[in-house]
Amino acid sequence: MPNLVKTGALAAALAVFAASAGATDLRLSHQWSTSDIRHKVAQMVADEVAAADVDLSIRIFPSGSLFKAREQYTPLTRGQLDMTVLPLSYAGGQHQEYNLTLMPGLVKNHDHAARLIHSPFMAELEKILNDDDVMTLVPGYLAGGFVGKDKCITKPEDVSGLQIRAAGKAFEEMLSGAGASIASMASSEIYNAMQTGVLQATNTSSSSFVSYRIYEQAACYTPAGDVALWFMYQPLLINKTTFEDLDDAQKEALLQASEKAEAWYLEQAKLEDAASAQVFEEKGVEIAKMSEEDFEAWRKLAAETSYKVFVTEVPDGQKLLDLALQVE
């Protein structure tokens, strides 16, 4: 009898081990706080997958706690990281084509961004991602604006002589063309740079302006409104091999969760702009508005600087730019 008990206990233990061995744990890294919309997108996917009960869990590492902001793409391509929410232009050094996802004046509003996401333009970028063993789960654009430490910024001449941060190469080229000096850094580094006087101005997403408390260092905020110059593609990505190694039930749960998160991401992105302006106003920061004329002046400058450089430097750059511009 004792041997039967031992045998039964061993069988039970082996069954538990086998079940736990079949479970898959994915690591997701991003640079933002847990109050940020991009963390909430990741958390929604993680929660939905957990609720599906398919032996798949997603562990989120926020605030750059696993990889630094600009150091996530390469580990993702190598399978050292499973998932990330990443501004794709951060990987513009690896693929210059990605710089088109932060091109000034290319996206007009959130509905236009949603159409762009499901266009032949984005399909071409997805091919590049796939070649790097990466695929998109939750696409999404966020809008943003300008902050000035000492003054308002609405038109190109307002940045002349200022030390300013822009999130990507195309914006840096345009702002440099307007007479600004450029300081490159992740959005998570803006606060300290403004606090120490390294920056006099910056542009980033509405979400980052709030989650990084930039209002504490700002005199004036120009949020995205009827016209928005700043739109940045910031998808939830997964290593393609990691996804393909999941079983069918896990894949389906992840895809369904991602589809739900995409709809929520778009809805919340539309609300972020006005919400950020309200936060800044409540903190005593002056709110400025970019006019249609201001927007056209920026876009004209972008065409002479950012667009021109892009099509010169990037193979098939003109084709990609045309594909993006064709989306109404």
C-alpha positions in Angstrom: 0.0 0.0 0.0 2.7 2.6 0.8 4.3 1.9 -2.6 0.9 2.6 -4.2 0.6 5.9 -2.3 4.1 6.9 -3.4 3.3 5.9 -7.0 0.1 7.9 -6.9 1.8 11.0 -5.4 4.6 10.8 -8.0 2.1 10.5 -10.8 0.2 13.6 -9.5 3.5 15.5 -9.2 4.5 14.6 -12.7 1.1 15.7 -14.0 1.4 19.1 -12.4 4.9 19.5 -13.7 3.8 18.6 -17.2 0.9 21.1 -17.1 3.2 23.9 -15.9 5.9 22.9 -18.5 3.2 23.4 -21.2 2.5 26.9 -20.1 4.1 29.8 -22.0 5.3 33.0 -20.3 6.1 36.0 -22.5 8.1 39.0 -21.5 6.8 42.4 -22.7 9.0 45.5 -22.3 8.1 49.2 -22.7 9.4 52.6 -21.5 6.3 54.1 -20.0 4.7 54.3 -16.6 1.8 52.1 -15.7 -0.6 55.1 -16.0 0.3 55.6 -19.7 -2.1 54.6 -22.5 0.6 52.3 -24.1 1.0 50.4 -20.9 -2.8 50.0 -20.7 -2.9 48.6 -24.2 -0.3 46.0 -23.2 -2.1 45.3 -20.0 -5.4 44.8 -21.8 -3.8 42.2 -24.1 -2.2 40.5 -21.1 -5.5 40.4 -19.2 -7.6 39.2 -22.1 -5.1 36.4 -22.8 -5.1 35.4 -19.2 -8.9 35.3 -19.2 -8.8 33.0 -22.2 -7.1 30.3 -20.0 -4.9 28.9 -22.7 -1.7 28.5 -20.6 -0.3 31.7 -21.9 0.8 34.6 -19.7 2.3 38.0 -20.5 4.6 39.6 -17.9 5.0 43.3 -18.5 8.2 45.3 -17.6 7.3 49.0 -17.6 9.4 52.1 -17.3 12.4 50.7 -19.1 13.0 48.2 -16.3 14.0 45.4 -18.7 15.5 47.2 -21.7 16.1 50.9 -22.2 13.7 52.8 -24.5 15.8 52.8 -27.6 17.3 49.3 -27.0 14.2 47.2 -27.4 14.0 46.5 -31.1 17.2 44.5 -31.6 16.5 42.1 -28.7 13.0 41.7 -30.1 14.4 40.7 -33.5 16.7 38.2 -31.8 14.1 36.6 -29.7 15.7 37.8 -26.5 12.5 39.8 -25.9 9.1 38.5 -26.8 7.0 41.6 -27.0 7.3 45.4 -26.9 5.2 48.6 -27.3 7.6 50.7 -29.4 7.6 53.9 -31.3 8.7 52.3 -34.6 10.8 55.3 -35.6 13.1 54.5 -32.7 14.4 51.7 -35.0 14.9 54.1 -37.9 18.7 53.5 -37.5 18.2 49.9 -38.4 15.6 50.6 -41.2 15.3 54.1 -42.5 11.9 53.3 -43.9 10.6 53.3 -40.3 11.3 57.1 -40.1 8.2 57.6 -42.3 6.1 56.6 -39.3 7.1 59.9 -37.7 7.0 62.3 -40.7 5.6 65.8 -40.0 2.3 66.6 -41.6 1.9 63.1 -43.1 -1.1 62.2 -40.8 -3.9 64.8 -40.4 -6.1 63.3 -37.6 -6.8 60.1 -35.8 -9.3 58.7 -38.4 -6.8 59.4 -41.1 -4.2 57.5 -39.0 -6.5 54.5 -38.7 -6.9 54.4 -42.5 -3.2 54.7 -43.0 -2.7 51.7 -40.6 -4.7 49.4 -42.9 -3.3 50.7 -46.2 -0.7 49.4 -48.7 1.8 51.8 -47.1 1.7 50.0 -43.8 1.7 46.6 -45.5 5.1 47.5 -47.0 6.5 48.3 -43.6 5.1 45.0 -42.2 7.1 43.2 -44.8 10.3 44.8 -43.4 9.2 43.9 -39.8 8.6 40.3 -40.9 12.0 40.1 -42.5 13.4 41.0 -39.0 11.4 38.2 -37.4 8.9 40.7 -36.0 5.1 41.1 -36.5 2.5 43.6 -35.4 -0.2 42.7 -33.0 -1.7 46.1 -32.1 -1.2 49.0 -34.5 -1.7 52.5 -33.3 -0.8 56.1 -33.9 -0.7 58.8 -31.1 -0.9 62.5 -31.7 1.2 65.1 -29.9 2.2 68.7 -29.8 4.9 71.2 -28.6 5.9 72.4 -25.2 8.0 75.5 -24.6 9.9 76.1 -21.4 9.7 79.9 -21.8 7.4 80.6 -24.6 4.7 79.2 -26.9 5.5 77.3 -30.1 2.9 77.2 -33.0 4.8 78.1 -36.1 8.3 77.4 -37.6 9.9 80.8 -36.6 9.0 80.1 -32.9 11.7 77.4 -32.6 14.5 79.4 -34.2 17.5 79.5 -31.8 16.0 77.0 -29.3 17.5 73.7 -28.2 14.7 71.3 -28.9 14.0 67.5 -28.7 12.2 65.7 -31.5 11.4 62.0 -31.4 12.7 61.1 -34.8 15.0 61.9 -37.7 12.3 63.5 -39.9 11.2 65.9 -37.2 14.8 66.8 -36.4 15.5 67.6 -40.0 12.4 69.9 -40.2 13.1 71.6 -36.9 16.7 72.1 -37.8 15.5 73.7 -41.1 13.5 76.1 -38.9 16.7 77.2 -37.1 16.5 75.0 -34.0 19.4 73.1 -32.4 18.6 69.4 -31.9 19.1 67.2 -28.8 18.1 63.5 -29.4 16.7 61.5 -26.5 13.9 59.2 -25.5 10.7 60.8 -24.2 11.5 59.3 -20.8 14.5 61.7 -20.6 12.7 64.9 -21.5 11.8 66.0 -17.9 15.4 66.0 -16.6 16.7 67.7 -19.8 14.2 70.5 -19.4 14.8 70.7 -15.7 18.5 71.1 -16.2 18.2 73.6 -19.0 19.4 71.1 -21.7 16.1 71.7 -23.5 14.1 74.8 -24.1 11.4 73.0 -26.0 10.2 69.6 -27.0 7.6 67.7 -29.0 6.2 64.3 -28.1 2.9 62.5 -27.7 0.0 63.9 -25.6 0.3 60.7 -23.5 4.0 61.2 -22.7 3.5 64.9 -21.9 1.2 63.9 -19.1 2.7 60.6 -17.9 6.1 62.2 -17.6 4.7 65.3 -15.9 6.3 67.7 -18.4 3.8 70.3 -17.2 6.1 70.9 -14.3 8.8 72.2 -16.7 6.5 74.1 -19.2 5.4 77.7 -19.7 3.3 76.9 -22.7 1.7 73.8 -24.3 0.5 73.5 -27.9 -1.6 70.3 -27.9 -2.9 68.4 -31.0 -6.3 70.0 -31.9 -8.1 70.4 -35.2 -4.8 70.2 -36.9 -1.9 68.0 -35.6 1.6 68.1 -37.0 2.9 65.4 -34.8 1.7 61.8 -35.2 3.8 58.8 -34.3 3.2 55.1 -34.9 3.6 53.2 -31.7 2.5 49.5 -32.1 2.6 46.5 -29.9 5.0 44.1 -31.6 5.9 40.5 -31.0 8.8 38.3 -32.1 7.4 36.4 -35.1 9.0 33.1 -34.2 7.7 33.4 -30.7 4.2 33.9 -32.1 4.5 31.0 -34.5 5.7 28.7 -31.7 2.4 29.2 -29.8 -0.3 26.6 -30.2 -3.5 27.4 -32.1 -5.5 28.3 -29.0 -2.8 30.6 -27.7 -2.5 32.3 -31.1 -6.2 32.8 -31.4 -6.4 34.2 -27.9 -3.6 36.6 -28.6 -5.1 37.8 -31.9 -8.5 38.3 -30.4 -7.0 40.3 -27.5 -5.0 42.4 -29.9 -8.1 43.2 -32.0 -10.0 44.4 -29.0 -7.0 46.4 -27.9 -6.6 48.1 -31.3 -10.2 49.4 -31.2 -9.6 50.7 -27.6 -6.3 52.3 -28.5 -7.8 54.3 -31.3 -10.7 55.4 -29.1 -8.4 56.5 -26.3 -5.9 58.2 -28.6 -8.7 60.5 -29.7 -9.4 61.4 -26.0 -5.7 61.8 -25.0 -5.2 65.2 -26.8 -8.0 67.1 -25.1 -7.3 65.4 -21.8 -3.6 66.4 -21.9 -4.6 70.0 -22.6 -6.9 70.0 -19.6 -4.2 68.6 -17.3 -1.7 71.3 -18.4 -4.3 74.1 -18.0 -5.1 72.9 -14.5 -1.4 73.0 -13.7 -1.3 76.7 -14.7 0.4 76.2 -18.1 -0.6 78.5 -21.0 -2.4 76.7 -23.8 -1.6 77.8 -27.4 -3.4 76.7 -30.6 -1.8 75.9 -33.9 -3.8 77.5 -36.8 -4.4 76.0 -40.2 -1.9 78.5 -41.6 0.7 77.5 -39.0 0.2 73.8 -40.0 0.6 74.6 -43.7 3.8 76.5 -43.0 5.2 73.5 -41.1 4.2 71.1 -43.8 5.8 73.3 -46.5 9.0 73.3 -44.5 8.8 69.5 -44.0 8.4 69.0 -47.8 11.6 71.1 -48.3 13.6 69.2 -45.6 12.3 65.9 -44.2 10.5 64.6 -47.3 13.4 65.6 -49.6 16.0 63.9 -47.4 13.9 60.8 -47.0 13.4 60.1 -50.7 17.1 60.8 -51.4 18.5 58.5 -48.7 16.0 55.6 -48.7 15.8 53.1 -51.5 12.2 53.1 -52.8 11.7 56.1 -50.5 9.6 58.0 -53.1 7.4 54.9 -53.6 6.8 54.6 -49.8 6.1 58.3 -49.4 3.7 58.3 -52.3 1.9 55.3 -50.8 1.4 57.2 -47.6 0.4 60.4 -49.3 -2.2 58.6 -51.4 -4.3 57.7 -48.3 -7.1 60.2 -48.0 
